[in-house]
């Protein structure tokens, strides 16, 4: 297993620790900051694994499949954890997670046809904005950051929808080949 794939697996392993600190009081007041540190570290592995894979030609089918899945696990877990605090609306989380299920299903249909579909630029922008949104919402610094958080929520939601439409449009041949 190459380094980018190891970083992807590490990101998946970090998710339960992140969720633990988001949803428990085990660390007291430090929980928020521990969870934030884990989330930021996991988010950085996402950026790093992609750069290393492209720079050293270490792109693999495992990475093309698992990297987006690891991102989905991290981001969706974080958004679900933010619902009880009222920082993120349930309807927005449902729309974002529904997009992830649709794209995952789409990838499965494509893989049945022997096609592996890597993430698009819109999908990457979406992920960056979702991660930025989550960081701002977890940090909960108040003041102008409340407005920044709200703007990030709406931009992330818009990019989620745009990336879904772009993904389906660019890969629409999968729908006809996949027997859908």
Buried (B, 14 or more C-beta within 10 A) or exposed (E): EBEBBEBBBBBBEBBEEBBBBBBEEEEEEEBBEBBBBBBBEBBEBBBBBBEBBEEEEBBBEBBBBBBBBBBBBBBBBBBBBBBEEEBBBEEBBEBBBEBBEEBBEBBEBBBEEEBEBBBBEBBBBBBBBBBBBBBBBBBBEEEEBBEBBEEBBEBBBEBBBBBBEBBBEEBEEBEEBBEE
